[in-house]
Amino acid sequence: MTYPIVIFWSDEDQAFIADTPDLRYCSAHGETPEEALREARVAQALWLEVACDDGRPLPEPRFRRGSPRRPPARAAT
């Protein structure tokens, strides 16, 4: 599975942040967007490895390149 990575500048951290929205707490940073992306790919691989080792199901990617970000559907009450 491919999980999208969102890269943005953080004034607070004075670094580029690379976040994987589909993998909770999976993010990285770097001095350049390219460095942040490289570090995020490492973080993703480790996140997925730990999830597999722990027997946790891997989440389905919710965000796709070119698609608007939509919140998950809610059950009717």
N, CA, C and O atoms as a Maestro MAE file, in Angstrom:
{
 s_m_m2io_version
 :::
 2.0.0
}

f_m_ct {
 s_m_title
 :::
 protein
 m_atom[308] {
  # First column is atom index #
  i_m_mmod_type
  r_m_x_coord
  r_m_y_coord
  r_m_z_coord
  i_m_residue_number
  s_m_chain_name
  s_m_pdb_residue_name
  s_m_pdb_atom_name
  i_m_atomic_number
  :::
  1 25 0.841 -1.185 0.000 1 A "MET " " N  " 7
  2 3 0.000 0.000 0.000 1 A "MET " " CA " 6
  3 2 0.882 1.243 0.000 1 A "MET " " C  " 6
  4 15 1.985 1.255 0.547 1 A "MET " " O  " 8
  5 25 0.367 2.266 -0.620 2 A "THR " " N  " 7
  6 3 1.072 3.539 -0.652 2 A "THR " " CA " 6
  7 2 0.301 4.549 0.182 2 A "THR " " C  " 6
  8 15 -0.897 4.754 -0.016 2 A "THR " " O  " 8
  9 25 0.996 5.169 1.107 3 A "TYR " " N  " 7
  10 3 0.382 6.178 1.966 3 A "TYR " " CA " 6
  11 2 0.916 7.548 1.587 3 A "TYR " " C  " 6
  12 15 2.127 7.766 1.592 3 A "TYR " " O  " 8
  13 25 0.020 8.477 1.257 4 A "PRO " " N  " 7
  14 3 0.452 9.828 0.893 4 A "PRO " " CA " 6
  15 2 1.167 10.523 2.051 4 A "PRO " " C  " 6
  16 15 0.890 10.262 3.221 4 A "PRO " " O  " 8
  17 25 2.079 11.400 1.699 5 A "ILE " " N  " 7
  18 3 2.822 12.197 2.666 5 A "ILE " " CA " 6
  19 2 2.546 13.664 2.367 5 A "ILE " " C  " 6
  20 15 2.634 14.094 1.217 5 A "ILE " " O  " 8
  21 25 2.215 14.425 3.392 6 A "VAL " " N  " 7
  22 3 1.960 15.858 3.278 6 A "VAL " " CA " 6
  23 2 3.172 16.585 3.849 6 A "VAL " " C  " 6
  24 15 3.579 16.326 4.981 6 A "VAL " " O  " 8
  25 25 3.750 17.494 3.065 7 A "ILE " " N  " 7
  26 3 4.927 18.234 3.508 7 A "ILE " " CA " 6
  27 2 4.568 19.712 3.632 7 A "ILE " " C  " 6
  28 15 3.937 20.289 2.747 7 A "ILE " " O  " 8
  29 25 4.982 20.314 4.748 8 A "PHE " " N  " 7
  30 3 4.720 21.730 4.975 8 A "PHE " " CA " 6
  31 2 5.822 22.327 5.840 8 A "PHE " " C  " 6
  32 15 6.537 21.609 6.537 8 A "PHE " " O  " 8
  33 25 5.950 23.651 5.785 9 A "TRP " " N  " 7
  34 3 6.923 24.363 6.602 9 A "TRP " " CA " 6
  35 2 6.313 24.668 7.961 9 A "TRP " " C  " 6
  36 15 5.159 25.089 8.048 9 A "TRP " " O  " 8
  37 25 7.078 24.456 9.014 10 A "SER " " N  " 7
  38 3 6.639 24.773 10.367 10 A "SER " " CA " 6
  39 2 7.498 25.905 10.920 10 A "SER " " C  " 6
  40 15 8.698 25.734 11.133 10 A "SER " " O  " 8
  41 25 6.879 27.065 11.151 11 A "ASP " " N  " 7
  42 3 7.609 28.176 11.764 11 A "ASP " " CA " 6
  43 2 8.064 27.808 13.177 11 A "ASP " " C  " 6
  44 15 9.159 28.172 13.605 11 A "ASP " " O  " 8
  45 25 7.211 27.089 13.884 12 A "GLU " " N  " 7
  46 3 7.524 26.700 15.264 12 A "GLU " " CA " 6
  47 2 8.783 25.825 15.320 12 A "GLU " " C  " 6
  48 15 9.642 26.022 16.179 12 A "GLU " " O  " 8
  49 25 8.885 24.867 14.407 13 A "ASP " " N  " 7
  50 3 10.017 23.945 14.396 13 A "ASP " " CA " 6
  51 2 11.181 24.439 13.540 13 A "ASP " " C  " 6
  52 15 12.291 23.912 13.618 13 A "ASP " " O  " 8
  53 25 10.911 25.462 12.718 14 A "GLN " " N  " 7
  54 3 11.907 25.962 11.767 14 A "GLN " " CA " 6
  55 2 12.451 24.822 10.908 14 A "GLN " " C  " 6
  56 15 13.656 24.683 10.701 14 A "GLN " " O  " 8
  57 25 11.502 24.009 10.413 15 A "ALA " " N  " 7
  58 3 11.860 22.853 9.588 15 A "ALA " " CA " 6
  59 2 10.661 22.485 8.730 15 A "ALA " " C  " 6
  60 15 9.534 22.907 8.988 15 A "ALA " " O  " 8
  61 25 10.931 21.687 7.702 16 A "PHE " " N  " 7
  62 3 9.857 21.112 6.908 16 A "PHE " " CA " 6
  63 2 9.370 19.863 7.627 16 A "PHE " " C  " 6
  64 15 10.172 19.045 8.078 16 A "PHE " " O  " 8
  65 25 8.071 19.721 7.730 17 A "ILE " " N  " 7
  66 3 7.443 18.574 8.372 17 A "ILE " " CA " 6
  67 2 6.819 17.713 7.290 17 A "ILE " " C  " 6
  68 15 6.167 18.224 6.380 17 A "ILE " " O  " 8
  69 25 7.017 16.418 7.388 18 A "ALA " " N  " 7
  70 3 6.399 15.454 6.473 18 A "ALA " " CA " 6
  71 2 5.510 14.560 7.313 18 A "ALA " " C  " 6
  72 15 5.991 13.829 8.179 18 A "ALA " " O  " 8
  73 25 4.221 14.618 7.058 19 A "ASP " " N  " 7
  74 3 3.236 13.899 7.855 19 A "ASP " " CA " 6
  75 2 2.519 12.861 6.999 19 A "ASP " " C  " 6
  76 15 2.209 13.107 5.834 19 A "ASP " " O  " 8
  77 25 2.262 11.707 7.590 20 A "THR " " N  " 7
  78 3 1.481 10.660 6.931 20 A "THR " " CA " 6
  79 2 0.124 10.599 7.638 20 A "THR " " C  " 6
  80 15 0.004 9.935 8.667 20 A "THR " " O  " 8
  81 25 -0.901 11.277 7.108 21 A "PRO " " N  " 7
  82 3 -2.185 11.367 7.799 21 A "PRO " " CA " 6
  83 2 -2.829 10.017 8.115 21 A "PRO " " C  " 6
  84 15 -3.532 9.894 9.118 21 A "PRO " " O  " 8
  85 25 -2.602 9.014 7.284 22 A "ASP " " N  " 7
  86 3 -3.247 7.716 7.487 22 A "ASP " " CA " 6
  87 2 -2.578 6.870 8.572 22 A "ASP " " C  " 6
  88 15 -3.166 5.902 9.054 22 A "ASP " " O  " 8
  89 25 -1.346 7.235 8.960 23 A "LEU " " N  " 7
  90 3 -0.623 6.467 9.973 23 A "LEU " " CA " 6
  91 2 -0.433 7.368 11.194 23 A "LEU " " C  " 6
  92 15 0.398 8.276 11.190 23 A "LEU " " O  " 8
  93 25 -1.203 7.105 12.216 24 A "ARG " " N  " 7
  94 3 -1.231 7.959 13.401 24 A "ARG " " CA " 6
  95 2 0.175 8.163 13.977 24 A "ARG " " C  " 6
  96 15 0.920 7.210 14.206 24 A "ARG " " O  " 8
  97 25 0.502 9.416 14.198 25 A "TYR " " N  " 7
  98 3 1.780 9.851 14.772 25 A "TYR " " CA " 6
  99 2 2.986 9.549 13.881 25 A "TYR " " C  " 6
  100 15 4.114 9.553 14.374 25 A "TYR " " O  " 8
  101 25 2.790 9.290 12.608 26 A "CYS " " N  " 7
  102 3 3.907 8.999 11.706 26 A "CYS " " CA " 6
  103 2 4.284 10.281 10.971 26 A "CYS " " C  " 6
  104 15 3.605 10.699 10.033 26 A "CYS " " O  " 8
  105 25 5.378 10.893 11.413 27 A "SER " " N  " 7
  106 3 5.847 12.113 10.773 27 A "SER " " CA " 6
  107 2 7.355 12.204 10.918 27 A "SER " " C  " 6
  108 15 7.973 11.443 11.662 27 A "SER " " O  " 8
  109 25 7.937 13.152 10.190 28 A "ALA " " N  " 7
  110 3 9.373 13.375 10.225 28 A "ALA " " CA " 6
  111 2 9.614 14.834 9.864 28 A "ALA " " C  " 6
  112 15 8.687 15.555 9.496 28 A "ALA " " O  " 8
  113 25 10.856 15.258 9.971 29 A "HIS " " N  " 7
  114 3 11.181 16.630 9.594 29 A "HIS " " CA " 6
  115 2 12.547 16.673 8.912 29 A "HIS " " C  " 6
  116 15 13.320 15.717 8.963 29 A "HIS " " O  " 8
  117 25 12.817 17.802 8.278 30 A "GLY " " N  " 7
  118 3 14.101 17.983 7.617 30 A "GLY " " CA " 6
  119 2 14.335 19.441 7.286 30 A "GLY " " C  " 6
  120 15 13.418 20.259 7.353 30 A "GLY " " O  " 8
  121 25 15.568 19.761 6.928 31 A "GLU " " N  " 7
  122 3 15.917 21.128 6.560 31 A "GLU " " CA " 6
  123 2 15.378 21.501 5.183 31 A "GLU " " C  " 6
  124 15 15.210 22.681 4.877 31 A "GLU " " O  " 8
  125 25 15.108 20.497 4.355 32 A "THR " " N  " 7
  126 3 14.539 20.719 3.024 32 A "THR " " CA " 6
  127 2 13.327 19.799 2.873 32 A "THR " " C  " 6
  128 15 13.198 18.827 3.617 32 A "THR " " O  " 8
  129 25 12.437 20.093 1.922 33 A "PRO " " N  " 7
  130 3 11.308 19.183 1.689 33 A "PRO " " CA " 6
  131 2 11.787 17.780 1.307 33 A "PRO " " C  " 6
  132 15 11.189 16.782 1.708 33 A "PRO " " O  " 8
  133 25 12.862 17.716 0.534 34 A "GLU " " N  " 7
  134 3 13.392 16.414 0.099 34 A "GLU " " CA " 6
  135 2 13.892 15.598 1.294 34 A "GLU " " C  " 6
  136 15 13.656 14.393 1.372 34 A "GLU " " O  " 8
  137 25 14.580 16.259 2.215 35 A "GLU " " N  " 7
  138 3 15.075 15.558 3.407 35 A "GLU " " CA " 6
  139 2 13.902 15.086 4.279 35 A "GLU " " C  " 6
  140 15 13.914 13.967 4.793 35 A "GLU " " O  " 8
  141 25 12.906 15.936 4.435 36 A "ALA " " N  " 7
  142 3 11.723 15.551 5.218 36 A "ALA " " CA " 6
  143 2 11.031 14.349 4.582 36 A "ALA " " C  " 6
  144 15 10.589 13.443 5.289 36 A "ALA " " O  " 8
  145 25 10.936 14.336 3.253 37 A "LEU " " N  " 7
  146 3 10.313 13.223 2.549 37 A "LEU " " CA " 6
  147 2 11.102 11.932 2.753 37 A "LEU " " C  " 6
  148 15 10.520 10.883 3.027 37 A "LEU " " O  " 8
  149 25 12.426 12.010 2.621 38 A "ARG " " N  " 7
  150 3 13.259 10.819 2.849 38 A "ARG " " CA " 6
  151 2 13.065 10.272 4.258 38 A "ARG " " C  " 6
  152 15 12.919 9.064 4.446 38 A "ARG " " O  " 8
  153 25 13.063 11.146 5.231 39 A "GLU " " N  " 7
  154 3 12.891 10.724 6.623 39 A "GLU " " CA " 6
  155 2 11.489 10.166 6.870 39 A "GLU " " C  " 6
  156 15 11.317 9.233 7.655 39 A "GLU " " O  " 8
  157 25 10.488 10.738 6.197 40 A "ALA " " N  " 7
  158 3 9.117 10.235 6.357 40 A "ALA " " CA " 6
  159 2 8.985 8.832 5.783 40 A "ALA " " C  " 6
  160 15 8.256 8.007 6.335 40 A "ALA " " O  " 8
  161 25 9.664 8.552 4.702 41 A "ARG " " N  " 7
  162 3 9.619 7.197 4.125 41 A "ARG " " CA " 6
  163 2 10.236 6.184 5.082 41 A "ARG " " C  " 6
  164 15 9.740 5.063 5.205 41 A "ARG " " O  " 8
  165 25 11.311 6.570 5.759 42 A "VAL " " N  " 7
  166 3 11.913 5.702 6.778 42 A "VAL " " CA " 6
  167 2 10.920 5.493 7.920 42 A "VAL " " C  " 6
  168 15 10.717 4.369 8.377 42 A "VAL " " O  " 8
  169 25 10.303 6.584 8.374 43 A "ALA " " N  " 7
  170 3 9.330 6.497 9.474 43 A "ALA " " CA " 6
  171 2 8.152 5.607 9.091 43 A "ALA " " C  " 6
  172 15 7.688 4.813 9.909 43 A "ALA " " O  " 8
  173 25 7.662 5.730 7.856 44 A "GLN " " N  " 7
  174 3 6.557 4.881 7.400 44 A "GLN " " CA " 6
  175 2 6.949 3.409 7.447 44 A "GLN " " C  " 6
  176 15 6.193 2.577 7.949 44 A "GLN " " O  " 8
  177 25 8.117 3.091 6.930 45 A "ALA " " N  " 7
  178 3 8.566 1.696 6.908 45 A "ALA " " CA " 6
  179 2 8.646 1.132 8.317 45 A "ALA " " C  " 6
  180 15 8.226 0.000 8.560 45 A "ALA " " O  " 8
  181 25 9.178 1.906 9.237 46 A "LEU " " N  " 7
  182 3 9.284 1.448 10.623 46 A "LEU " " CA " 6
  183 2 7.909 1.326 11.273 46 A "LEU " " C  " 6
  184 15 7.652 0.373 12.008 46 A "LEU " " O  " 8
  185 25 7.022 2.292 11.006 47 A "TRP " " N  " 7
  186 3 5.669 2.260 11.559 47 A "TRP " " CA " 6
  187 2 4.964 0.976 11.107 47 A "TRP " " C  " 6
  188 15 4.360 0.270 11.914 47 A "TRP " " O  " 8
  189 25 5.054 0.688 9.808 48 A "LEU " " N  " 7
  190 3 4.384 -0.498 9.259 48 A "LEU " " CA " 6
  191 2 5.014 -1.787 9.793 48 A "LEU " " C  " 6
  192 15 4.306 -2.759 10.056 48 A "LEU " " O  " 8
  193 25 6.321 -1.800 9.951 49 A "GLU " " N  " 7
  194 3 7.002 -2.976 10.490 49 A "GLU " " CA " 6
  195 2 6.538 -3.266 11.916 49 A "GLU " " C  " 6
  196 15 6.250 -4.415 12.251 49 A "GLU " " O  " 8
  197 25 6.464 -2.249 12.742 50 A "VAL " " N  " 7
  198 3 6.022 -2.430 14.126 50 A "VAL " " CA " 6
  199 2 4.564 -2.887 14.165 50 A "VAL " " C  " 6
  200 15 4.212 -3.778 14.938 50 A "VAL " " O  " 8
  201 25 3.723 -2.283 13.337 51 A "ALA " " N  " 7
  202 3 2.317 -2.686 13.299 51 A "ALA " " CA " 6
  203 2 2.186 -4.163 12.928 51 A "ALA " " C  " 6
  204 15 1.409 -4.894 13.542 51 A "ALA " " O  " 8
  205 25 2.946 -4.597 11.926 52 A "CYS " " N  " 7
  206 3 2.911 -6.010 11.509 52 A "CYS " " CA " 6
  207 2 3.430 -6.918 12.623 52 A "CYS " " C  " 6
  208 15 2.828 -7.950 12.921 52 A "CYS " " O  " 8
  209 25 4.558 -6.526 13.242 53 A "ASP " " N  " 7
  210 3 5.127 -7.322 14.327 53 A "ASP " " CA " 6
  211 2 4.156 -7.462 15.497 53 A "ASP " " C  " 6
  212 15 4.125 -8.493 16.169 53 A "ASP " " O  " 8
  213 25 3.362 -6.415 15.734 54 A "ASP " " N  " 7
  214 3 2.386 -6.433 16.823 54 A "ASP " " CA " 6
  215 2 1.067 -7.103 16.430 54 A "ASP " " C  " 6
  216 15 0.172 -7.254 17.263 54 A "ASP " " O  " 8
  217 25 0.948 -7.503 15.160 55 A "GLY " " N  " 7
  218 3 -0.276 -8.146 14.690 55 A "GLY " " CA " 6
  219 2 -1.436 -7.191 14.475 55 A "GLY " " C  " 6
  220 15 -2.587 -7.620 14.398 55 A "GLY " " O  " 8
  221 25 -1.145 -5.894 14.377 56 A "ARG " " N  " 7
  222 3 -2.209 -4.916 14.149 56 A "ARG " " CA " 6
  223 2 -2.540 -4.847 12.659 56 A "ARG " " C  " 6
  224 15 -1.644 -4.966 11.824 56 A "ARG " " O  " 8
  225 25 -3.805 -4.658 12.320 57 A "PRO " " N  " 7
  226 3 -4.169 -4.515 10.896 57 A "PRO " " CA " 6
  227 2 -3.638 -3.186 10.355 57 A "PRO " " C  " 6
  228 15 -3.606 -2.179 11.062 57 A "PRO " " O  " 8
  229 25 -3.230 -3.207 9.104 58 A "LEU " " N  " 7
  230 3 -2.753 -1.980 8.481 58 A "LEU " " CA " 6
  231 2 -3.943 -1.172 7.978 58 A "LEU " " C  " 6
  232 15 -4.855 -1.727 7.365 58 A "LEU " " O  " 8
  233 25 -3.942 0.131 8.233 59 A "PRO " " N  " 7
  234 3 -5.074 0.950 7.780 59 A "PRO " " CA " 6
  235 2 -5.077 1.090 6.264 59 A "PRO " " C  " 6
  236 15 -4.025 1.130 5.626 59 A "PRO " " O  " 8
  237 25 -6.251 1.162 5.712 60 A "GLU " " N  " 7
  238 3 -6.391 1.440 4.288 60 A "GLU " " CA " 6
  239 2 -6.074 2.912 4.061 60 A "GLU " " C  " 6
  240 15 -6.503 3.756 4.848 60 A "GLU " " O  " 8
  241 25 -5.338 3.238 3.014 61 A "PRO " " N  " 7
  242 3 -5.095 4.653 2.717 61 A "PRO " " CA " 6
  243 2 -6.421 5.366 2.450 61 A "PRO " " C  " 6
  244 15 -7.219 4.912 1.630 61 A "PRO " " O  " 8
  245 25 -6.652 6.479 3.138 62 A "ARG " " N  " 7
  246 3 -7.886 7.254 2.943 62 A "ARG " " CA " 6
  247 2 -7.669 8.415 2.006 62 A "ARG " " C  " 6
  248 15 -8.613 8.884 1.371 62 A "ARG " " O  " 8
  249 25 -6.453 8.882 1.907 63 A "PHE " " N  " 7
  250 3 -6.150 10.058 1.113 63 A "PHE " " CA " 6
  251 2 -5.421 9.635 -0.146 63 A "PHE " " C  " 6
  252 15 -4.492 8.829 -0.096 63 A "PHE " " O  " 8
  253 25 -5.838 10.171 -1.253 64 A "ARG " " N  " 7
  254 3 -5.238 9.831 -2.539 64 A "ARG " " CA " 6
  255 2 -4.782 11.115 -3.224 64 A "ARG " " C  " 6
  256 15 -5.412 12.164 -3.097 64 A "ARG " " O  " 8
  257 25 -3.683 11.009 -3.946 65 A "ARG " " N  " 7
  258 3 -3.192 12.158 -4.703 65 A "ARG " " CA " 6
  259 2 -4.266 12.597 -5.694 65 A "ARG " " C  " 6
  260 15 -4.837 11.777 -6.412 65 A "ARG " " O  " 8
  261 25 -4.526 13.884 -5.721 66 A "GLY " " N  " 7
  262 3 -5.481 14.436 -6.664 66 A "GLY " " CA " 6
  263 2 -6.924 14.376 -6.193 66 A "GLY " " C  " 6
  264 15 -7.817 14.884 -6.871 66 A "GLY " " O  " 8
  265 25 -7.162 13.763 -5.041 67 A "SER " " N  " 7
  266 3 -8.520 13.685 -4.507 67 A "SER " " CA " 6
  267 2 -8.672 14.679 -3.372 67 A "SER " " C  " 6
  268 15 -7.739 14.891 -2.597 67 A "SER " " O  " 8
  269 25 -9.852 15.294 -3.270 68 A "PRO " " N  " 7
  270 3 -10.062 16.193 -2.141 68 A "PRO " " CA " 6
  271 2 -10.065 15.404 -0.840 68 A "PRO " " C  " 6
  272 15 -10.493 14.250 -0.802 68 A "PRO " " O  " 8
  273 25 -9.589 16.030 0.212 69 A "ARG " " N  " 7
  274 3 -9.566 15.366 1.518 69 A "ARG " " CA " 6
  275 2 -10.978 15.366 2.076 69 A "ARG " " C  " 6
  276 15 -11.612 16.412 2.212 69 A "ARG " " O  " 8
  277 25 -11.449 14.191 2.392 70 A "ARG " " N  " 7
  278 3 -12.804 14.045 2.930 70 A "ARG " " CA " 6
  279 2 -12.729 13.292 4.245 70 A "ARG " " C  " 6
  280 15 -11.971 12.331 4.377 70 A "ARG " " O  " 8
  281 25 -13.520 13.733 5.221 71 A "PRO " " N  " 7
  282 3 -13.543 12.987 6.480 71 A "PRO " " CA " 6
  283 2 -14.223 11.639 6.270 71 A "PRO " " C  " 6
  284 15 -15.018 11.485 5.343 71 A "PRO " " O  " 8
  285 25 -13.915 10.656 7.128 72 A "PRO " " N  " 7
  286 3 -14.574 9.356 6.985 72 A "PRO " " CA " 6
  287 2 -16.088 9.486 7.184 72 A "PRO " " C  " 6
  288 15 -16.556 10.349 7.926 72 A "PRO " " O  " 8
  289 25 -16.835 8.621 6.512 73 A "ALA " " N  " 7
  290 3 -18.299 8.657 6.636 73 A "ALA " " CA " 6
  291 2 -18.716 8.310 8.052 73 A "ALA " " C  " 6
  292 15 -18.082 7.488 8.712 73 A "ALA " " O  " 8
  293 25 -19.771 8.932 8.509 74 A "ARG " " N  " 7
  294 3 -20.293 8.661 9.850 74 A "ARG " " CA " 6
  295 2 -21.510 7.774 9.763 74 A "ARG " " C  " 6
  296 15 -22.283 7.835 8.806 74 A "ARG " " O  " 8
  297 25 -21.665 6.958 10.766 75 A "ALA " " N  " 7
  298 3 -22.839 6.080 10.831 75 A "ALA " " CA " 6
  299 2 -24.060 6.930 11.201 75 A "ALA " " C  " 6
  300 15 -23.965 7.882 11.975 75 A "ALA " " O  " 8
  301 25 -25.189 6.563 10.635 76 A "ALA " " N  " 7
  302 3 -26.448 7.265 10.955 76 A "ALA " " CA " 6
  303 2 -26.842 6.964 12.384 76 A "ALA " " C  " 6
  304 15 -26.680 5.844 12.869 76 A "ALA " " O  " 8
  305 25 -27.366 7.986 13.053 77 A "THR " " N  " 7
  306 3 -27.802 7.794 14.452 77 A "THR " " CA " 6
  307 2 -29.293 7.875 14.573 77 A "THR " " C  " 6
  308 15 -29.832 7.737 15.671 77 A "THR " " O  " 8
  :::
 }
 m_bond[307] {
  # First column is bond index #
  i_m_from
  i_m_to
  i_m_order
  :::
  1 1 2 1
  2 2 3 1
  3 3 4 2
  4 3 5 1
  5 5 6 1
  6 6 7 1
  7 7 8 2
  8 7 9 1
  9 9 10 1
  10 10 11 1
  11 11 12 2
  12 11 13 1
  13 13 14 1
  14 14 15 1
  15 15 16 2
  16 15 17 1
  17 17 18 1
  18 18 19 1
  19 19 20 2
  20 19 21 1
  21 21 22 1
  22 22 23 1
  23 23 24 2
  24 23 25 1
  25 25 26 1
  26 26 27 1
  27 27 28 2
  28 27 29 1
  29 29 30 1
  30 30 31 1
  31 31 32 2
  32 31 33 1
  33 33 34 1
  34 34 35 1
  35 35 36 2
  36 35 37 1
  37 37 38 1
  38 38 39 1
  39 39 40 2
  40 39 41 1
  41 41 42 1
  42 42 43 1
  43 43 44 2
  44 43 45 1
  45 45 46 1
  46 46 47 1
  47 47 48 2
  48 47 49 1
  49 49 50 1
  50 50 51 1
  51 51 52 2
  52 51 53 1
  53 53 54 1
  54 54 55 1
  55 55 56 2
  56 55 57 1
  57 57 58 1
  58 58 59 1
  59 59 60 2
  60 59 61 1
  61 61 62 1
  62 62 63 1
  63 63 64 2
  64 63 65 1
  65 65 66 1
  66 66 67 1
  67 67 68 2
  68 67 69 1
  69 69 70 1
  70 70 71 1
  71 71 72 2
  72 71 73 1
  73 73 74 1
  74 74 75 1
  75 75 76 2
  76 75 77 1
  77 77 78 1
  78 78 79 1
  79 79 80 2
  80 79 81 1
  81 81 82 1
  82 82 83 1
  83 83 84 2
  84 83 85 1
  85 85 86 1
  86 86 87 1
  87 87 88 2
  88 87 89 1
  89 89 90 1
  90 90 91 1
  91 91 92 2
  92 91 93 1
  93 93 94 1
  94 94 95 1
  95 95 96 2
  96 95 97 1
  97 97 98 1
  98 98 99 1
  99 99 100 2
  100 99 101 1
  101 101 102 1
  102 102 103 1
  103 103 104 2
  104 103 105 1
  105 105 106 1
  106 106 107 1
  107 107 108 2
  108 107 109 1
  109 109 110 1
  110 110 111 1
  111 111 112 2
  112 111 113 1
  113 113 114 1
  114 114 115 1
  115 115 116 2
  116 115 117 1
  117 117 118 1
  118 118 119 1
  119 119 120 2
  120 119 121 1
  121 121 122 1
  122 122 123 1
  123 123 124 2
  124 123 125 1
  125 125 126 1
  126 126 127 1
  127 127 128 2
  128 127 129 1
  129 129 130 1
  130 130 131 1
  131 131 132 2
  132 131 133 1
  133 133 134 1
  134 134 135 1
  135 135 136 2
  136 135 137 1
  137 137 138 1
  138 138 139 1
  139 139 140 2
  140 139 141 1
  141 141 142 1
  142 142 143 1
  143 143 144 2
  144 143 145 1
  145 145 146 1
  146 146 147 1
  147 147 148 2
  148 147 149 1
  149 149 150 1
  150 150 151 1
  151 151 152 2
  152 151 153 1
  153 153 154 1
  154 154 155 1
  155 155 156 2
  156 155 157 1
  157 157 158 1
  158 158 159 1
  159 159 160 2
  160 159 161 1
  161 161 162 1
  162 162 163 1
  163 163 164 2
  164 163 165 1
  165 165 166 1
  166 166 167 1
  167 167 168 2
  168 167 169 1
  169 169 170 1
  170 170 171 1
  171 171 172 2
  172 171 173 1
  173 173 174 1
  174 174 175 1
  175 175 176 2
  176 175 177 1
  177 177 178 1
  178 178 179 1
  179 179 180 2
  180 179 181 1
  181 181 182 1
  182 182 183 1
  183 183 184 2
  184 183 185 1
  185 185 186 1
  186 186 187 1
  187 187 188 2
  188 187 189 1
  189 189 190 1
  190 190 191 1
  191 191 192 2
  192 191 193 1
  193 193 194 1
  194 194 195 1
  195 195 196 2
  196 195 197 1
  197 197 198 1
  198 198 199 1
  199 199 200 2
  200 199 201 1
  201 201 202 1
  202 202 203 1
  203 203 204 2
  204 203 205 1
  205 205 206 1
  206 206 207 1
  207 207 208 2
  208 207 209 1
  209 209 210 1
  210 210 211 1
  211 211 212 2
  212 211 213 1
  213 213 214 1
  214 214 215 1
  215 215 216 2
  216 215 217 1
  217 217 218 1
  218 218 219 1
  219 219 220 2
  220 219 221 1
  221 221 222 1
  222 222 223 1
  223 223 224 2
  224 223 225 1
  225 225 226 1
  226 226 227 1
  227 227 228 2
  228 227 229 1
  229 229 230 1
  230 230 231 1
  231 231 232 2
  232 231 233 1
  233 233 234 1
  234 234 235 1
  235 235 236 2
  236 235 237 1
  237 237 238 1
  238 238 239 1
  239 239 240 2
  240 239 241 1
  241 241 242 1
  242 242 243 1
  243 243 244 2
  244 243 245 1
  245 245 246 1
  246 246 247 1
  247 247 248 2
  248 247 249 1
  249 249 250 1
  250 250 251 1
  251 251 252 2
  252 251 253 1
  253 253 254 1
  254 254 255 1
  255 255 256 2
  256 255 257 1
  257 257 258 1
  258 258 259 1
  259 259 260 2
  260 259 261 1
  261 261 262 1
  262 262 263 1
  263 263 264 2
  264 263 265 1
  265 265 266 1
  266 266 267 1
  267 267 268 2
  268 267 269 1
  269 269 270 1
  270 270 271 1
  271 271 272 2
  272 271 273 1
  273 273 274 1
  274 274 275 1
  275 275 276 2
  276 275 277 1
  277 277 278 1
  278 278 279 1
  279 279 280 2
  280 279 281 1
  281 281 282 1
  282 282 283 1
  283 283 284 2
  284 283 285 1
  285 285 286 1
  286 286 287 1
  287 287 288 2
  288 287 289 1
  289 289 290 1
  290 290 291 1
  291 291 292 2
  292 291 293 1
  293 293 294 1
  294 294 295 1
  295 295 296 2
  296 295 297 1
  297 297 298 1
  298 298 299 1
  299 299 300 2
  300 299 301 1
  301 301 302 1
  302 302 303 1
  303 303 304 2
  304 303 305 1
  305 305 306 1
  306 306 307 1
  307 307 308 2
  :::
 }
}
